[in-house]
Amino acid sequence: MEMKECSVKEFHADCPCRGLIDQIADKWSMMILAVLADGPLRFNAIKRGLEGITQKALTQTLRKLERNGIIERRVIATSPVAVEYEITDLGRTLIEPFKALYMWTKDKMPEVEAARAAFDARLEEVV
């Protein structure tokens, strides 16, 4: 089967970028990278920085990020053995775009809230 060319305007089912975009644009991935931006942390320290994430979701997201080369998992030979996670050089290239996206959400939140209220009001009129 021939793989179709992908573009910013067309995402074919077999486009390899789709899976990567899904991974890095996932809410937990973005938040994990934000929590790790200042340096390596252990699993529970990451979990404390992400209110509402389950252990399973954190484990799965960390594994996906590690598989894609975005973070690195390091075993620390202590007693008991500890594990810490750190953003790789590749992962660090995502920090600025994520900061820009975060700033956009902060700046545009009043407009988004107004749009939500208007949408909700239109729905209530219909009912």
N, CA, C and O atoms as a Tinker XYZ file with bonds, in Angstrom:
   508  protein
     1  N      0.838000   -1.179000    0.000000    73     2
     2  CA     0.000000    0.000000    0.000000    64     1     3
     3  C      0.885000    1.244000    0.000000    63     2     4     5
     4  O      1.820000    1.348000    0.794000    81     3
     5  N      0.595000    2.159000   -0.867000    73     3     6
     6  CA     1.390000    3.383000   -1.002000    64     5     7
     7  C      0.983000    4.393000    0.063000    63     6     8     9
     8  O     -0.204000    4.638000    0.282000    81     7
     9  N      1.988000    4.981000    0.725000    73     7    10
    10  CA     1.704000    5.987000    1.742000    64     9    11
    11  C      1.514000    7.333000    1.044000    63    10    12    13
    12  O      2.361000    7.766000    0.262000    81    11
    13  N      0.393000    7.986000    1.338000    73    11    14
    14  CA     0.108000    9.283000    0.738000    64    13    15
    15  C      0.917000   10.364000    1.415000    63    14    16    17
    16  O      1.265000   10.268000    2.592000    81    15
    17  N      1.205000   11.387000    0.649000    73    15    18
    18  CA     1.930000   12.542000    1.176000    64    17    19
    19  C      1.004000   13.315000    2.110000    63    18    20    21
    20  O     -0.176000   13.493000    1.809000    81    19
    21  N      1.523000   13.766000    3.219000    73    19    22
    22  CA     0.734000   14.547000    4.164000    64    21    23
    23  C      1.047000   16.019000    3.993000    63    22    24    25
    24  O      2.120000   16.388000    3.517000    81    23
    25  N      0.116000   16.843000    4.380000    73    23    26
    26  CA     0.343000   18.280000    4.368000    64    25    27
    27  C     -0.393000   18.882000    5.548000    63    26    28    29
    28  O     -1.121000   18.185000    6.254000    81    27
    29  N     -0.207000   20.165000    5.760000    73    27    30
    30  CA    -0.862000   20.848000    6.872000    64    29    31
    31  C     -2.372000   20.865000    6.687000    63    30    32    33
    32  O     -3.114000   20.997000    7.661000    81    31
    33  N     -2.832000   20.733000    5.454000    73    31    34
    34  CA    -4.265000   20.794000    5.178000    64    33    35
    35  C     -4.899000   19.441000    4.920000    63    34    36    37
    36  O     -6.124000   19.337000    4.867000    81    35
    37  N     -4.091000   18.402000    4.758000    73    35    38
    38  CA    -4.614000   17.061000    4.506000    64    37    39
    39  C     -3.868000   16.046000    5.359000    63    38    40    41
    40  O     -2.649000   15.910000    5.258000    81    39
    41  N     -4.599000   15.348000    6.184000    73    39    42
    42  CA    -4.007000   14.318000    7.033000    64    41    43
    43  C     -4.621000   12.982000    6.658000    63    42    44    45
    44  O     -5.677000   12.603000    7.164000    81    43
    45  N     -3.948000   12.278000    5.771000    73    43    46
    46  CA    -4.426000   10.978000    5.338000    64    45    47
    47  C     -4.314000    9.973000    6.483000    63    46    48    49
    48  O     -3.531000   10.161000    7.414000    81    47
    49  N     -5.098000    8.920000    6.403000    73    47    50
    50  CA    -5.147000    7.927000    7.477000    64    49    51
    51  C     -3.780000    7.312000    7.759000    63    50    52    53
    52  O     -3.490000    6.964000    8.904000    81    51
    53  N     -2.947000    7.173000    6.751000    73    51    54
    54  CA    -1.645000    6.549000    6.952000    64    53    55
    55  C     -0.518000    7.575000    7.103000    63    54    56    57
    56  O      0.657000    7.222000    6.998000    81    55
    57  N     -0.863000    8.818000    7.345000    73    55    58
    58  CA     0.138000    9.866000    7.540000    64    57    59
    59  C      0.868000    9.624000    8.862000    63    58    60    61
    60  O      0.220000    9.568000    9.908000    81    59
    61  N      2.192000    9.479000    8.847000    73    59    62
    62  CA     2.920000    9.204000   10.085000    64    61    63
    63  C      2.866000   10.356000   11.083000    63    62    64    65
    64  O      3.064000   10.147000   12.280000    81    63
    65  N      2.605000   11.549000   10.610000    73    63    66
    66  CA     2.531000   12.703000   11.513000    64    65    67
    67  C      1.307000   12.649000   12.424000    63    66    68    69
    68  O      1.323000   13.211000   13.519000    81    67
    69  N      0.252000   11.980000   11.979000    73    67    70
    70  CA    -0.979000   11.940000   12.773000    64    69    71
    71  C     -0.748000   11.367000   14.169000    63    70    72    73
    72  O     -1.211000   11.933000   15.159000    81    71
    73  N     -0.046000   10.267000   14.246000    73    71    74
    74  CA     0.215000    9.639000   15.539000    64    73    75
    75  C      1.082000   10.507000   16.433000    63    74    76    77
    76  O      0.854000   10.598000   17.639000    81    75
    77  N      2.079000   11.146000   15.831000    73    75    78
    78  CA     2.953000   12.006000   16.618000    64    77    79
    79  C      2.219000   13.256000   17.089000    63    78    80    81
    80  O      2.390000   13.682000   18.231000    81    79
    81  N      1.412000   13.840000   16.229000    73    79    82
    82  CA     0.614000   15.006000   16.633000    64    81    83
    83  C     -0.332000   14.612000   17.763000    63    82    84    85
    84  O     -0.482000   15.347000   18.739000    81    83
    85  N     -0.960000   13.463000   17.628000    73    83    86
    86  CA    -1.857000   12.981000   18.679000    64    85    87
    87  C     -1.104000   12.850000   19.997000    63    86    88    89
    88  O     -1.635000   13.198000   21.052000    81    87
    89  N      0.119000   12.355000   19.946000    73    87    90
    90  CA     0.918000   12.177000   21.156000    64    89    91
    91  C      1.305000   13.498000   21.788000    63    90    92    93
    92  O      1.064000   13.706000   22.977000    81    91
    93  N      1.901000   14.394000   21.018000    73    91    94
    94  CA     2.432000   15.613000   21.634000    64    93    95
    95  C      1.357000   16.646000   21.930000    63    94    96    97
    96  O      1.555000   17.520000   22.773000    81    95
    97  N      0.218000   16.558000   21.246000    73    95    98
    98  CA    -0.861000   17.510000   21.503000    64    97    99
    99  C     -1.823000   17.015000   22.581000    63    98   100   101
   100  O     -2.744000   17.734000   22.968000    81    99
   101  N     -1.620000   15.819000   23.057000    73    99   102
   102  CA    -2.425000   15.263000   24.141000    64   101   103
   103  C     -2.258000   16.140000   25.385000    63   102   104   105
   104  O     -1.151000   16.585000   25.686000    81   103
   105  N     -3.345000   16.387000   26.098000    73   103   106
   106  CA    -3.267000   17.304000   27.240000    64   105   107
   107  C     -2.252000   16.862000   28.286000    63   106   108   109
   108  O     -1.546000   17.695000   28.855000    81   107
   109  N     -2.174000   15.563000   28.543000    73   107   110
   110  CA    -1.244000   15.122000   29.574000    64   109   111
   111  C      0.193000   15.272000   29.108000    63   110   112   113
   112  O      1.062000   15.627000   29.905000    81   111
   113  N      0.463000   15.010000   27.840000    73   111   114
   114  CA     1.826000   15.151000   27.329000    64   113   115
   115  C      2.314000   16.582000   27.485000    63   114   116   117
   116  O      3.428000   16.818000   27.954000    81   115
   117  N      1.486000   17.524000   27.095000    73   115   118
   118  CA     1.867000   18.927000   27.198000    64   117   119
   119  C      2.119000   19.320000   28.645000    63   118   120   121
   120  O      3.080000   20.026000   28.948000    81   119
   121  N      1.254000   18.860000   29.532000    73   119   122
   122  CA     1.399000   19.208000   30.944000    64   121   123
   123  C      2.610000   18.525000   31.576000    63   122   124   125
   124  O      3.295000   19.122000   32.406000    81   123
   125  N      2.875000   17.293000   31.192000    73   123   126
   126  CA     4.056000   16.595000   31.707000    64   125   127
   127  C      5.321000   17.348000   31.299000    63   126   128   129
   128  O      6.221000   17.541000   32.115000    81   127
   129  N      5.387000   17.765000   30.059000    73   127   130
   130  CA     6.559000   18.516000   29.599000    64   129   131
   131  C      6.683000   19.842000   30.339000    63   130   132   133
   132  O      7.793000   20.283000   30.636000    81   131
   133  N      5.570000   20.473000   30.635000    73   131   134
   134  CA     5.622000   21.729000   31.398000    64   133   135
   135  C      6.153000   21.470000   32.805000    63   134   136   137
   136  O      6.964000   22.244000   33.313000    81   135
   137  N      5.703000   20.389000   33.437000    73   135   138
   138  CA     6.160000   20.045000   34.780000    64   137   139
   139  C      7.650000   19.707000   34.770000    63   138   140   141
   140  O      8.364000   20.019000   35.723000    81   139
   141  N      8.117000   19.075000   33.704000    73   139   142
   142  CA     9.523000   18.670000   33.607000    64   141   143
   143  C     10.436000   19.766000   33.056000    63   142   144   145
   144  O     11.647000   19.565000   32.969000    81   143
   145  N      9.890000   20.898000   32.689000    73   143   146
   146  CA    10.673000   21.943000   32.013000    64   145   147
   147  C     11.864000   22.438000   32.830000    63   146   148   149
   148  O     12.880000   22.834000   32.258000    81   147
   149  N     11.752000   22.422000   34.154000    73   147   150
   150  CA    12.839000   22.937000   34.995000    64   149   151
   151  C     13.878000   21.888000   35.377000    63   150   152   153
   152  O     14.874000   22.205000   36.028000    81   151
   153  N     13.648000   20.646000   34.975000    73   151   154
   154  CA    14.634000   19.620000   35.287000    64   153   155
   155  C     13.991000   18.284000   35.587000    63   154   156   157
   156  O     12.765000   18.181000   35.638000    81   155
   157  N     14.806000   17.258000   35.786000    73   155   158
   158  CA    14.293000   15.907000   35.996000    64   157   159
   159  C     13.496000   15.777000   37.297000    63   158   160   161
   160  O     13.774000   16.440000   38.296000    81   159
   161  N     12.504000   14.903000   37.241000    73   159   162
   162  CA    11.664000   14.636000   38.413000    64   161   163
   163  C     11.336000   13.150000   38.476000    63   162   164   165
   164  O     11.336000   12.446000   37.466000    81   163
   165  N     11.061000   12.702000   39.679000    73   163   166
   166  CA    10.585000   11.337000   39.876000    64   165   167
   167  C      9.093000   11.269000   39.556000    63   166   168   169
   168  O      8.401000   12.284000   39.480000    81   167
   169  N      8.629000   10.047000   39.373000    73   167   170
   170  CA     7.238000    9.785000   38.987000    64   169   171
   171  C      6.248000   10.517000   39.889000    63   170   172   173
   172  O      5.375000   11.233000   39.398000    81   171
   173  N      6.377000   10.341000   41.212000    73   171   174
   174  CA     5.399000   10.933000   42.126000    64   173   175
   175  C      5.455000   12.464000   42.138000    63   174   176   177
   176  O      4.438000   13.117000   42.374000    81   175
   177  N      6.624000   13.033000   41.889000    73   175   178
   178  CA     6.722000   14.491000   41.809000    64   177   179
   179  C      5.987000   14.992000   40.569000    63   178   180   181
   180  O      5.335000   16.035000   40.609000    81   179
   181  N      6.092000   14.250000   39.469000    73   179   182
   182  CA     5.343000   14.612000   38.261000    64   181   183
   183  C      3.851000   14.506000   38.547000    63   182   184   185
   184  O      3.077000   15.394000   38.191000    81   183
   185  N      3.458000   13.418000   39.191000    73   183   186
   186  CA     2.034000   13.186000   39.504000    64   185   187
   187  C      1.478000   14.306000   40.385000    63   186   188   189
   188  O      0.349000   14.752000   40.178000    81   187
   189  N      2.257000   14.761000   41.360000    73   187   190
   190  CA     1.802000   15.851000   42.238000    64   189   191
   191  C      1.589000   17.150000   41.464000    63   190   192   193
   192  O      0.756000   17.973000   41.844000    81   191
   193  N      2.337000   17.333000   40.387000    73   191   194
   194  CA     2.192000   18.544000   39.580000    64   193   195
   195  C      1.041000   18.494000   38.599000    63   194   196   197
   196  O      0.765000   19.479000   37.915000    81   195
   197  N      0.363000   17.354000   38.522000    73   195   198
   198  CA    -0.715000   17.166000   37.549000    64   197   199
   199  C     -1.988000   16.693000   38.250000    63   198   200   201
   200  O     -2.359000   15.523000   38.154000    81   199
   201  N     -2.631000   17.580000   38.930000    73   199   202
   202  CA    -3.850000   17.212000   39.649000    64   201   203
   203  C     -4.848000   16.556000   38.699000    63   202   204   205
   204  O     -5.157000   17.083000   37.631000    81   203
   205  N     -5.339000   15.397000   39.116000    73   203   206
   206  CA    -6.359000   14.701000   38.345000    64   205   207
   207  C     -5.848000   13.586000   37.449000    63   206   208   209
   208  O     -6.649000   12.798000   36.947000    81   207
   209  N     -4.549000   13.494000   37.232000    73   207   210
   210  CA    -4.040000   12.408000   36.384000    64   209   211
   211  C     -3.990000   11.127000   37.207000    63   210   212   213
   212  O     -3.610000   11.135000   38.378000    81   211
   213  N     -4.378000   10.038000   36.577000    73   211   214
   214  CA    -4.299000    8.748000   37.249000    64   213   215
   215  C     -2.898000    8.176000   37.068000    63   214   216   217
   216  O     -2.154000    8.590000   36.178000    81   215
   217  N     -2.558000    7.235000   37.910000    73   215   218
   218  CA    -1.259000    6.577000   37.787000    64   217   219
   219  C     -1.147000    5.896000   36.433000    63   218   220   221
   220  O     -0.098000    5.950000   35.791000    81   219
   221  N     -2.230000    5.255000   35.998000    73   219   222
   222  CA    -2.228000    4.560000   34.710000    64   221   223
   223  C     -2.008000    5.539000   33.561000    63   222   224   225
   224  O     -1.193000    5.278000   32.676000    81   223
   225  N     -2.726000    6.665000   33.564000    73   223   226
   226  CA    -2.582000    7.652000   32.488000    64   225   227
   227  C     -1.177000    8.241000   32.475000    63   226   228   229
   228  O     -0.603000    8.450000   31.406000    81   227
   229  N     -0.622000    8.509000   33.645000    73   227   230
   230  CA     0.727000    9.053000   33.721000    64   229   231
   231  C      1.740000    8.042000   33.188000    63   230   232   233
   232  O      2.620000    8.399000   32.405000    81   231
   233  N      1.620000    6.798000   33.605000    73   231   234
   234  CA     2.530000    5.740000   33.143000    64   233   235
   235  C      2.463000    5.598000   31.624000    63   234   236   237
   236  O      3.496000    5.557000   30.957000    81   235
   237  N      1.252000    5.523000   31.079000    73   235   238
   238  CA     1.095000    5.364000   29.639000    64   237   239
   239  C      1.660000    6.548000   28.869000    63   238   240   241
   240  O      2.315000    6.367000   27.843000    81   239
   241  N      1.411000    7.756000   29.355000    73   239   242
   242  CA     1.891000    8.951000   28.661000    64   241   243
   243  C      3.405000    9.050000   28.729000    63   242   244   245
   244  O      4.049000    9.399000   27.740000    81   243
   245  N      3.979000    8.748000   29.885000    73   243   246
   246  CA     5.437000    8.761000   30.004000    64   245   247
   247  C      6.071000    7.748000   29.049000    63   246   248   249
   248  O      7.098000    8.036000   28.433000    81   247
   249  N      5.475000    6.584000   28.925000    73   247   250
   250  CA     6.015000    5.562000   28.022000    64   249   251
   251  C      5.960000    6.029000   26.562000    63   250   252   253
   252  O      6.911000    5.830000   25.806000    81   251
   253  N      4.854000    6.643000   26.176000    73   251   254
   254  CA     4.731000    7.149000   24.803000    64   253   255
   255  C      5.751000    8.253000   24.539000    63   254   256   257
   256  O      6.387000    8.283000   23.486000    81   255
   257  N      5.900000    9.152000   25.495000    73   255   258
   258  CA     6.874000   10.233000   25.334000    64   257   259
   259  C      8.293000    9.680000   25.249000    63   258   260   261
   260  O      9.111000   10.174000   24.474000    81   259
   261  N      8.581000    8.656000   26.047000    73   259   262
   262  CA     9.906000    8.038000   25.998000    64   261   263
   263  C     10.117000    7.335000   24.656000    63   262   264   265
   264  O     11.190000    7.439000   24.062000    81   263
   265  N      9.120000    6.638000   24.190000    73   263   266
   266  CA     9.221000    5.923000   22.909000    64   265   267
   267  C      9.496000    6.890000   21.759000    63   266   268   269
   268  O     10.234000    6.557000   20.832000    81   267
   269  N      8.915000    8.068000   21.813000    73   267   270
   270  CA     9.089000    9.062000   20.757000    64   269   271
   271  C     10.340000    9.914000   20.937000    63   270   272   273
   272  O     10.596000   10.813000   20.137000    81   271
   273  N     11.119000    9.639000   21.979000    73   271   274
   274  CA    12.361000   10.374000   22.182000    64   273   275
   275  C     12.178000   11.753000   22.788000    63   274   276   277
   276  O     13.084000   12.584000   22.728000    81   275
   277  N     11.007000   12.003000   23.375000    73   275   278
   278  CA    10.699000   13.319000   23.939000    64   277   279
   279  C     11.205000   13.433000   25.383000    63   278   280   281
   280  O     11.652000   14.498000   25.810000    81   279
   281  N     11.131000   12.333000   26.120000    73   279   282
   282  CA    11.676000   12.296000   27.480000    64   281   283
   283  C     12.590000   11.089000   27.611000    63   282   284   285
   284  O     12.584000   10.179000   26.782000    81   283
   285  N     13.370000   11.114000   28.672000    73   283   286
   286  CA    14.291000   10.021000   28.976000    64   285   287
   287  C     13.972000    9.506000   30.381000    63   286   288   289
   288  O     13.760000   10.287000   31.309000    81   287
   289  N     13.944000    8.197000   30.519000    73   287   290
   290  CA    13.722000    7.547000   31.815000    64   289   291
   291  C     15.069000    7.060000   32.314000    63   290   292   293
   292  O     15.806000    6.382000   31.599000    81   291
   293  N     15.379000    7.418000   33.561000    73   291   294
   294  CA    16.669000    7.028000   34.128000    64   293   295
   295  C     16.434000    6.338000   35.470000    63   294   296   297
   296  O     15.746000    6.862000   36.346000    81   295
   297  N     17.025000    5.146000   35.608000    73   295   298
   298  CA    16.947000    4.400000   36.861000    64   297   299
   299  C     18.095000    4.852000   37.744000    63   298   300   301
   300  O     19.248000    4.880000   37.315000    81   299
   301  N     17.771000    5.209000   38.987000    73   299   302
   302  CA    18.770000    5.659000   39.957000    64   301   303
   303  C     19.018000    4.516000   40.928000    63   302   304   305
   304  O     18.098000    4.033000   41.587000    81   303
   305  N     20.259000    4.096000   41.006000    73   303   306
   306  CA    20.623000    2.956000   41.853000    64   305   307
   307  C     20.707000    3.388000   43.313000    63   306   308   309
   308  O     21.789000    3.606000   43.857000    81   307
   309  N     19.548000    3.501000   43.919000    73   307   310
   310  CA    19.471000    3.784000   45.351000    64   309   311
   311  C     18.704000    2.645000   45.990000    63   310   312   313
   312  O     18.263000    1.718000   45.310000    81   311
   313  N     18.552000    2.721000   47.289000    73   311   314
   314  CA    17.751000    1.704000   47.965000    64   313   315
   315  C     16.573000    2.398000   48.639000    63   314   316   317
   316  O     16.797000    3.139000   49.596000    81   315
   317  N     15.356000    2.206000   48.203000    73   315   318
   318  CA    14.947000    1.410000   47.045000    64   317   319
   319  C     15.300000    2.123000   45.736000    63   318   320   321
   320  O     15.588000    3.320000   45.719000    81   319
   321  N     15.271000    1.364000   44.655000    73   319   322
   322  CA    15.586000    1.899000   43.334000    64   321   323
   323  C     14.574000    2.994000   42.993000    63   322   324   325
   324  O     13.379000    2.849000   43.253000    81   323
   325  N     15.062000    4.087000   42.412000    73   323   326
   326  CA    14.196000    5.198000   42.017000    64   325   327
   327  C     14.310000    5.408000   40.510000    63   326   328   329
   328  O     15.288000    5.004000   39.882000    81   327
   329  N     13.299000    6.040000   39.955000    73   327   330
   330  CA    13.281000    6.350000   38.532000    64   329   331
   331  C     12.954000    7.822000   38.389000    63   330   332   333
   332  O     12.063000    8.340000   39.062000    81   331
   333  N     13.687000    8.498000   37.501000    73   331   334
   334  CA    13.358000    9.885000   37.222000    64   333   335
   335  C     13.233000   10.086000   35.725000    63   334   336   337
   336  O     13.762000    9.313000   34.927000    81   335
   337  N     12.527000   11.132000   35.368000    73   335   338
   338  CA    12.261000   11.440000   33.971000    64   337   339
   339  C     12.786000   12.832000   33.671000    63   338   340   341
   340  O     12.727000   13.736000   34.504000    81   339
   341  N     13.308000   12.982000   32.442000    73   339   342
   342  CA    13.857000   14.262000   32.034000    64   341   343
   343  C     13.552000   14.482000   30.551000    63   342   344   345
   344  O     13.498000   13.535000   29.767000    81   343
   345  N     13.358000   15.727000   30.191000    73   343   346
   346  CA    13.115000   16.063000   28.790000    64   345   347
   347  C     14.424000   15.925000   28.023000    63   346   348   349
   348  O     15.478000   16.355000   28.491000    81   347
   349  N     14.349000   15.325000   26.848000    73   347   350
   350  CA    15.519000   15.195000   25.981000    64   349   351
   351  C     15.719000   16.495000   25.198000    63   350   352   353
   352  O     14.882000   17.397000   25.248000    81   351
   353  N     16.829000   16.576000   24.483000    73   351   354
   354  CA    17.063000   17.742000   23.627000    64   353   355
   355  C     15.944000   17.872000   22.596000    63   354   356   357
   356  O     15.477000   18.976000   22.318000    81   355
   357  N     15.521000   16.752000   22.035000    73   355   358
   358  CA    14.407000   16.770000   21.085000    64   357   359
   359  C     13.141000   17.301000   21.758000    63   358   360   361
   360  O     12.439000   18.137000   21.190000    81   359
   361  N     12.853000   16.823000   22.951000    73   359   362
   362  CA    11.675000   17.275000   23.680000    64   361   363
   363  C     11.726000   18.754000   24.019000    63   362   364   365
   364  O     10.695000   19.426000   24.025000    81   363
   365  N     12.912000   19.264000   24.301000    73   363   366
   366  CA    13.062000   20.691000   24.626000    64   365   367
   367  C     12.651000   21.589000   23.474000    63   366   368   369
   368  O     12.279000   22.742000   23.692000    81   367
   369  N     12.712000   21.079000   22.250000    73   367   370
   370  CA    12.293000   21.893000   21.108000    64   369   371
   371  C     10.787000   22.148000   21.116000    63   370   372   373
   372  O     10.299000   23.007000   20.382000    81   371
   373  N     10.051000   21.407000   21.942000    73   371   374
   374  CA     8.602000   21.623000   22.062000    64   373   375
   375  C      8.241000   22.690000   23.097000    63   374   376   377
   376  O      7.108000   23.172000   23.098000    81   375
   377  N      9.156000   23.068000   23.963000    73   375   378
   378  CA     8.846000   23.977000   25.062000    64   377   379
   379  C      8.332000   25.323000   24.553000    63   378   380   381
   380  O      7.296000   25.797000   25.020000    81   379
   381  N      9.024000   25.939000   23.620000    73   379   382
   382  CA     8.597000   27.257000   23.123000    64   381   383
   383  C      7.234000   27.206000   22.432000    63   382   384   385
   384  O      6.383000   28.046000   22.724000    81   383
   385  N      6.994000   26.248000   21.522000    73   383   386
   386  CA     5.648000   26.175000   20.942000    64   385   387
   387  C      4.559000   25.942000   22.000000    63   386   388   389
   388  O      3.466000   26.499000   21.895000    81   387
   389  N      4.854000   25.123000   23.016000    73   387   390
   390  CA     3.871000   24.882000   24.072000    64   389   391
   391  C      3.641000   26.136000   24.899000    63   390   392   393
   392  O      2.508000   26.424000   25.284000    81   391
   393  N      4.701000   26.885000   25.178000    73   391   394
   394  CA     4.539000   28.151000   25.908000    64   393   395
   395  C      3.676000   29.105000   25.111000    63   394   396   397
   396  O      2.815000   29.785000   25.669000    81   395
   397  N      3.905000   29.160000   23.806000    73   395   398
   398  CA     3.102000   30.039000   22.942000    64   397   399
   399  C      1.631000   29.616000   22.979000    63   398   400   401
   400  O      0.742000   30.464000   23.055000    81   399
   401  N      1.379000   28.318000   22.926000    73   399   402
   402  CA     0.003000   27.822000   22.987000    64   401   403
   403  C     -0.627000   28.140000   24.342000    63   402   404   405
   404  O     -1.788000   28.543000   24.407000    81   403
   405  N      0.124000   27.961000   25.410000    73   403   406
   406  CA    -0.382000   28.277000   26.746000    64   405   407
   407  C     -0.715000   29.765000   26.862000    63   406   408   409
   408  O     -1.763000   30.131000   27.394000    81   407
   409  N      0.179000   30.618000   26.364000    73   407   410
   410  CA    -0.072000   32.061000   26.422000    64   409   411
   411  C     -1.297000   32.429000   25.588000    63   410   412   413
   412  O     -2.063000   33.315000   25.967000    81   411
   413  N     -1.482000   31.753000   24.458000    73   411   414
   414  CA    -2.667000   31.998000   23.649000    64   413   415
   415  C     -3.928000   31.661000   24.451000    63   414   416   417
   416  O     -4.901000   32.414000   24.432000    81   415
   417  N     -3.902000   30.520000   25.159000    73   415   418
   418  CA    -5.080000   30.138000   25.941000    64   417   419
   419  C     -5.362000   31.161000   27.041000    63   418   420   421
   420  O     -6.519000   31.495000   27.294000    81   419
   421  N     -4.311000   31.659000   27.694000    73   419   422
   422  CA    -4.511000   32.669000   28.739000    64   421   423
   423  C     -5.059000   33.967000   28.147000    63   422   424   425
   424  O     -5.988000   34.562000   28.694000    81   423
   425  N     -4.483000   34.399000   27.032000    73   423   426
   426  CA    -4.896000   35.654000   26.411000    64   425   427
   427  C     -6.298000   35.586000   25.823000    63   426   428   429
   428  O     -7.053000   36.555000   25.894000    81   427
   429  N     -6.640000   34.460000   25.253000    73   427   430
   430  CA    -7.915000   34.331000   24.525000    64   429   431
   431  C     -9.045000   33.748000   25.363000    63   430   432   433
   432  O    -10.168000   33.627000   24.875000    81   431
   433  N     -8.771000   33.386000   26.611000    73   431   434
   434  CA    -9.800000   32.759000   27.436000    64   433   435
   435  C    -11.068000   33.608000   27.560000    63   434   436   437
   436  O    -12.164000   33.056000   27.466000    81   435
   437  N    -10.969000   34.923000   27.766000    73   435   438
   438  CA   -12.208000   35.711000   27.824000    64   437   439
   439  C    -13.045000   35.594000   26.537000    63   438   440   441
   440  O    -14.272000   35.515000   26.607000    81   439
   441  N    -12.397000   35.581000   25.378000    73   439   442
   442  CA   -13.123000   35.438000   24.114000    64   441   443
   443  C    -13.746000   34.052000   23.991000    63   442   444   445
   444  O    -14.870000   33.904000   23.512000    81   443
   445  N    -13.007000   33.047000   24.427000    73   443   446
   446  CA   -13.522000   31.674000   24.387000    64   445   447
   447  C    -14.719000   31.539000   25.323000    63   446   448   449
   448  O    -15.728000   30.936000   24.960000    81   447
   449  N    -14.610000   32.095000   26.519000    73   447   450
   450  CA   -15.735000   32.034000   27.462000    64   449   451
   451  C    -16.962000   32.755000   26.919000    63   450   452   453
   452  O    -18.084000   32.282000   27.096000    81   451
   453  N    -16.762000   33.892000   26.260000    73   451   454
   454  CA   -17.878000   34.621000   25.652000    64   453   455
   455  C    -18.515000   33.795000   24.532000    63   454   456   457
   456  O    -19.740000   33.754000   24.411000    81   455
   457  N    -17.692000   33.144000   23.721000    73   455   458
   458  CA   -18.208000   32.295000   22.648000    64   457   459
   459  C    -18.991000   31.117000   23.225000    63   458   460   461
   460  O    -20.037000   30.748000   22.691000    81   459
   461  N    -18.497000   30.533000   24.300000    73   459   462
   462  CA   -19.211000   29.424000   24.952000    64   461   463
   463  C    -20.564000   29.884000   25.484000    63   462   464   465
   464  O    -21.578000   29.211000   25.296000    81   463
   465  N    -20.568000   31.028000   26.143000    73   463   466
   466  CA   -21.821000   31.556000   26.697000    64   465   467
   467  C    -22.827000   31.840000   25.582000    63   466   468   469
   468  O    -24.010000   31.531000   25.724000    81   467
   469  N    -22.368000   32.421000   24.482000    73   467   470
   470  CA   -23.266000   32.704000   23.358000    64   469   471
   471  C    -23.804000   31.417000   22.755000    63   470   472   473
   472  O    -24.988000   31.331000   22.427000    81   471
   473  N    -22.956000   30.427000   22.608000    73   471   474
   474  CA   -23.368000   29.130000   22.071000    64   473   475
   475  C    -24.406000   28.492000   22.983000    63   474   476   477
   476  O    -25.448000   28.031000   22.516000    81   475
   477  N    -24.121000   28.464000   24.293000    73   475   478
   478  CA   -25.049000   27.881000   25.266000    64   477   479
   479  C    -26.384000   28.589000   25.266000    63   478   480   481
   480  O    -27.429000   27.951000   25.393000    81   479
   481  N    -26.359000   29.921000   25.123000    73   479   482
   482  CA   -27.591000   30.703000   25.099000    64   481   483
   483  C    -28.415000   30.341000   23.858000    63   482   484   485
   484  O    -29.638000   30.222000   23.939000    81   483
   485  N    -27.756000   30.168000   22.727000    73   483   486
   486  CA   -28.478000   29.769000   21.499000    64   485   487
   487  C    -29.104000   28.396000   21.670000    63   486   488   489
   488  O    -30.221000   28.168000   21.206000    81   487
   489  N    -28.405000   27.475000   22.329000    73   487   490
   490  CA   -28.949000   26.140000   22.549000    64   489   491
   491  C    -30.174000   26.198000   23.457000    63   490   492   493
   492  O    -31.152000   25.485000   23.232000    81   491
   493  N    -30.120000   27.032000   24.467000    73   491   494
   494  CA   -31.249000   27.165000   25.398000    64   493   495
   495  C    -32.473000   27.747000   24.687000    63   494   496   497
   496  O    -33.603000   27.382000   25.013000    81   495
   497  N    -32.267000   28.632000   23.735000    73   495   498
   498  CA   -33.383000   29.227000   22.976000    64   497   499
   499  C    -34.093000   28.198000   22.157000    63   498   500   501
   500  O    -35.311000   28.267000   21.992000    81   499
   501  N    -33.343000   27.218000   21.626000    73   499   502
   502  CA   -33.899000   26.179000   20.775000    64   501   503
   503  C    -34.770000   25.226000   21.575000    63   502   504   505
   504  O    -35.787000   24.741000   21.080000    81   503
   505  N    -34.377000   24.962000   22.789000    73   503   506
   506  CA   -35.098000   23.997000   23.637000    64   505   507
   507  C    -36.332000   24.562000   24.187000    63   506   508
   508  O    -37.051000   23.881000   24.918000    81   507
